[in-house]
């Protein structure tokens, strides 16, 4: 019996990504079902009823969605972060949740540097800015994105250090990155801090007044991770005390308006999350998603499962 593969994206994949997913499905005789730009959550709930597999982007796969499915076996989030999936509800129903790590890493890393340049040049306000060359960059969490940030930083002539207790220092050293043994050393010695923490209970509000207050004079935080990893109240408090600090984020904080009003050009937020918004990343994540689904059904491959 043919597997039914539902691609449900409120914010659609690129046209080529959809075509590639559809073609791959046809090659293995899987039925391809597309739900794009839906406006009502009930459309997703109904569409998933008879699907065997589900591919989403930032769409919220809630307990309701999962419990309404009859045949669902695997959900793939086309991207690295998977906080939009109710992994616990899926586990309870025997549904495997996966992500596609690394597929949009370069896109996110390039955006981080776009934001660094934008902030270094005063948001292109016509006044003299500063250069990235010779500045120290601290990478907070050395995963796929962090490694790409380090690679690009060397091209800018930056001095790169990183903190990640879960990554072997030998890996960083091999990449030409100097590991630091404490997060405090990262924050009090770097001109730029690039955040790549996942949003999990242990990391939420991790960047708080303790870390922000010890930052180097004139330092900038670049957040292409999740808004939850930065404590907004702490940032507002310390930024009010120190006029030298800057913050740019790829997702607007809850207190965005207050921050802009108080700090003006010292802060910048993209209108919507842009990290993975490149044609290349879009296609890579989409193709990876369907290939992982096929490998799961045909080979039992759970390499990228996130709810074991």
C-alpha positions as CSV (number, residue, x, y, z in Angstrom):
1,X,0.0,0.0,0.0
2,X,1.4,3.4,-1.0
3,X,2.6,5.7,1.8
4,X,0.9,9.1,1.9
5,X,3.3,11.9,2.4
6,X,1.8,15.2,3.6
7,X,3.8,18.4,3.1
8,X,2.0,21.0,5.3
9,X,3.6,24.5,5.2
10,X,1.8,27.7,6.2
11,X,5.0,29.4,4.9
12,X,5.6,27.5,1.7
13,X,8.7,25.8,0.5
14,X,10.4,27.2,-2.6
15,X,8.7,26.0,-5.8
16,X,11.8,23.9,-6.7
17,X,11.8,22.3,-3.3
18,X,8.2,21.2,-3.7
19,X,8.9,19.8,-7.1
20,X,11.9,17.9,-5.9
21,X,10.0,16.4,-3.0
22,X,7.1,15.4,-5.3
23,X,9.5,13.8,-7.8
24,X,11.3,11.8,-5.1
25,X,7.9,10.6,-3.8
26,X,6.9,9.5,-7.3
27,X,10.1,7.5,-7.8
28,X,9.3,5.3,-4.8
29,X,5.5,5.2,-5.5
30,X,4.6,7.3,-2.5
31,X,1.5,9.6,-2.7
32,X,2.4,13.3,-2.4
33,X,-0.1,15.6,-0.7
34,X,0.4,19.3,-0.5
35,X,-1.1,21.8,2.0
36,X,0.2,25.3,1.5
37,X,-0.6,28.8,2.9
38,X,-3.4,27.4,5.1
39,X,-5.0,30.0,7.4
40,X,-7.0,27.7,9.8
41,X,-5.3,25.2,12.1
42,X,-8.2,22.8,11.5
43,X,-7.0,22.5,7.9
44,X,-3.8,20.9,9.1
45,X,-5.7,18.7,11.7
46,X,-7.9,17.4,9.0
47,X,-5.2,16.9,6.4
48,X,-3.1,14.8,8.7
49,X,-5.9,12.3,9.4
50,X,-4.7,9.7,6.9
51,X,-1.1,10.7,6.3
52,X,1.7,8.2,7.0
53,X,4.3,11.0,7.2
54,X,4.3,14.7,7.6
55,X,6.9,17.3,6.6
56,X,6.6,20.8,8.1
57,X,8.7,24.0,8.4
58,X,7.7,26.3,11.3
59,X,4.2,24.8,11.5
60,X,3.1,23.8,15.0
61,X,2.5,20.0,15.2
62,X,0.5,20.0,18.4
63,X,-1.0,17.2,20.5
64,X,-4.3,17.8,18.7
65,X,-2.6,17.3,15.3
66,X,-0.9,14.2,16.4
67,X,-3.9,12.6,18.1
68,X,-6.1,13.3,15.1
69,X,-3.8,11.2,12.9
70,X,-4.8,7.6,12.2
71,X,-1.7,6.3,10.3
72,X,1.1,8.9,11.2
73,X,4.4,7.2,11.8
74,X,7.0,10.0,11.3
75,X,7.1,13.8,11.3
76,X,10.1,15.7,9.9
77,X,10.8,19.3,10.7
78,X,12.6,20.8,7.7
79,X,15.2,22.6,9.8
80,X,17.4,22.3,12.9
81,X,15.1,23.6,15.6
82,X,12.1,21.4,16.5
83,X,10.4,23.3,19.4
84,X,7.4,23.5,17.1
85,X,6.8,19.8,17.4
86,X,5.1,18.2,20.5
87,X,7.7,15.5,20.8
88,X,6.1,14.0,23.9
89,X,2.7,13.6,22.4
90,X,4.3,12.1,19.4
91,X,6.3,9.6,21.5
92,X,3.2,8.6,23.4
93,X,1.5,7.7,20.1
94,X,4.6,6.0,18.6
95,X,5.3,8.7,16.1
96,X,9.0,9.4,15.3
97,X,10.0,13.1,15.2
98,X,13.0,14.2,13.2
99,X,14.8,17.4,12.2
100,X,17.3,18.0,9.4
101,X,20.4,19.4,11.1
102,X,23.0,21.1,9.0
103,X,20.8,21.7,5.9
104,X,20.4,25.5,6.6
105,X,23.6,26.0,8.6
106,X,25.4,28.1,6.0
107,X,22.4,30.3,5.4
108,X,22.0,31.1,9.1
109,X,25.8,31.7,9.4
110,X,25.8,34.1,6.5
111,X,22.8,36.0,8.0
112,X,24.8,36.3,11.3
113,X,27.5,38.1,9.4
114,X,25.1,40.3,7.5
115,X,23.7,41.4,10.9
116,X,27.3,41.9,12.3
117,X,28.2,44.2,9.4
118,X,24.9,46.0,9.7
119,X,25.4,46.7,13.4
120,X,29.1,47.5,13.0
121,X,28.2,50.2,10.4
122,X,25.5,51.8,12.5
123,X,22.7,50.3,10.4
124,X,24.1,52.2,7.4
125,X,23.2,55.6,8.9
126,X,25.9,57.4,6.9
127,X,28.2,57.9,9.9
128,X,31.6,56.2,10.4
129,X,31.4,52.6,11.7
130,X,33.8,49.9,12.6
131,X,35.3,46.9,10.8
132,X,35.1,43.2,11.7
133,X,38.7,42.5,10.9
134,X,40.8,42.1,14.0
135,X,37.8,41.8,16.3
136,X,37.2,38.9,18.6
137,X,34.2,36.7,17.9
138,X,32.8,34.4,20.6
139,X,30.6,31.5,19.4
140,X,28.2,30.3,22.0
141,X,27.4,26.7,21.1
142,X,29.6,25.1,18.5
143,X,27.2,23.0,16.4
144,X,26.6,23.0,12.6
145,X,25.8,26.8,12.5
146,X,28.6,27.7,14.9
147,X,31.2,25.8,12.7
148,X,30.0,27.7,9.6
149,X,30.2,31.0,11.5
150,X,33.8,30.1,12.5
151,X,34.7,29.3,8.8
152,X,33.3,32.6,7.6
153,X,34.9,34.6,10.4
154,X,38.3,33.6,9.4
155,X,37.7,35.1,6.0
156,X,36.9,38.4,7.7
157,X,40.2,38.2,9.6
158,X,38.5,37.8,13.0
159,X,39.9,36.1,16.1
160,X,37.5,33.3,16.9
161,X,36.9,31.6,20.2
162,X,34.0,29.3,21.3
163,X,32.3,27.8,24.3
164,X,30.5,24.5,24.1
165,X,30.9,21.9,27.0
166,X,29.4,19.3,24.7
167,X,32.0,19.6,21.9
168,X,35.5,18.2,22.2
169,X,38.1,21.0,22.3
170,X,40.1,19.1,19.7
171,X,37.4,19.7,17.2
172,X,37.5,23.4,17.7
173,X,41.3,23.6,17.6
174,X,41.3,21.6,14.4
175,X,39.0,24.2,12.9
176,X,41.3,27.0,14.0
177,X,39.1,28.1,16.9
178,X,40.3,28.7,20.4
179,X,38.1,27.0,23.0
180,X,37.4,28.8,26.3
181,X,36.7,26.9,29.5
182,X,33.8,29.0,30.8
183,X,30.9,30.9,29.4
184,X,32.0,33.9,31.5
185,X,35.3,34.1,29.7
186,X,33.5,34.2,26.4
187,X,31.2,37.1,27.3
188,X,33.8,39.3,29.0
189,X,36.5,39.0,26.3
190,X,34.7,39.2,22.9
191,X,33.6,42.1,20.7
192,X,30.8,40.0,19.2
193,X,28.9,37.1,20.7
194,X,27.1,34.8,18.2
195,X,24.3,32.7,19.8
196,X,23.5,29.3,18.5
197,X,21.8,27.7,21.5
198,X,18.8,25.5,21.0
199,X,15.6,26.5,22.9
200,X,15.3,23.9,25.6
201,X,14.4,24.3,29.3
202,X,18.1,24.4,30.3
203,X,18.9,27.3,27.8
204,X,15.9,29.5,28.1
205,X,16.9,32.9,29.5
206,X,20.5,31.6,29.8
207,X,21.8,34.9,28.5
208,X,20.9,36.9,31.5
209,X,22.1,39.9,33.5
210,X,25.0,37.9,34.9
211,X,26.5,37.4,31.4
212,X,25.3,40.7,29.7
213,X,26.7,42.8,32.5
214,X,30.3,41.5,32.1
215,X,30.4,42.0,28.3
216,X,33.4,43.8,26.8
217,X,33.0,47.6,26.2
218,X,31.2,48.2,22.9
219,X,30.3,44.5,22.4
220,X,27.4,43.2,20.3
221,X,25.2,40.1,20.7
222,X,24.0,38.5,17.5
223,X,21.1,36.1,18.0
224,X,20.2,33.8,15.1
225,X,19.0,31.0,17.5
226,X,15.8,31.6,19.4
227,X,14.5,34.6,21.3
228,X,13.9,32.5,24.4
229,X,17.6,32.0,25.1
230,X,18.0,35.7,26.0
231,X,16.3,37.1,29.1
232,X,14.6,40.2,27.8
233,X,14.2,41.8,31.2
234,X,18.0,41.4,31.8
235,X,18.8,42.8,28.5
236,X,16.6,45.9,29.0
237,X,18.1,46.4,32.5
238,X,21.7,46.2,31.5
239,X,21.3,48.1,28.2
240,X,19.7,50.9,30.3
241,X,22.9,51.0,32.4
242,X,25.4,50.6,29.6
243,X,25.0,52.6,26.4
244,X,27.9,50.9,24.7
245,X,26.2,47.5,24.1
246,X,24.2,46.4,21.0
247,X,21.9,43.5,20.2
248,X,20.6,42.1,16.9
249,X,18.2,39.2,16.7
250,X,16.8,37.1,13.9
251,X,13.5,36.9,15.7
252,X,11.8,39.9,17.3
253,X,11.6,39.7,21.1
254,X,8.3,40.0,23.0
255,X,9.4,43.4,24.2
256,X,10.6,44.6,20.8
257,X,8.7,47.9,20.9
258,X,10.1,48.8,24.3
259,X,13.6,48.0,23.3
260,X,13.4,50.0,20.1
261,X,11.9,53.0,21.9
262,X,14.6,52.9,24.6
263,X,17.7,51.9,22.6
264,X,17.1,53.0,19.0
265,X,19.8,51.9,16.6
266,X,21.6,49.9,19.3
267,X,19.1,47.1,18.6
268,X,17.8,45.5,15.4
269,X,15.3,42.8,14.7
270,X,14.4,41.1,11.4
271,X,10.7,41.5,10.5
272,X,10.4,37.7,10.6
273,X,12.9,34.8,11.1
274,X,15.2,34.9,8.1
275,X,18.0,32.5,9.0
276,X,16.9,29.7,6.7
277,X,15.3,31.9,4.1
278,X,17.5,31.2,1.1
279,X,16.6,29.1,-1.9
280,X,19.5,26.8,-1.3
281,X,18.6,26.1,2.4
282,X,15.0,25.7,1.5
283,X,15.7,23.0,-1.1
284,X,18.3,21.3,1.0
285,X,16.0,20.9,4.0
286,X,13.0,19.8,1.9
287,X,15.0,17.1,0.0
288,X,16.6,15.9,3.3
289,X,13.2,15.6,4.8
290,X,11.7,13.3,2.2
291,X,14.9,11.3,2.0
292,X,14.9,10.7,5.8
293,X,11.2,9.6,5.6
294,X,12.1,7.1,2.8
295,X,15.0,5.8,4.8
296,X,12.8,5.4,7.8
297,X,10.1,3.5,6.0
298,X,12.4,1.4,3.8
299,X,15.4,0.8,6.2
300,X,14.1,1.7,9.7
301,X,16.7,4.5,9.8
302,X,16.1,6.8,12.9
303,X,19.4,8.7,12.7
304,X,17.8,12.1,13.1
305,X,15.1,11.2,15.6
306,X,14.7,13.8,18.3
307,X,12.1,12.1,20.6
308,X,13.8,8.8,21.5
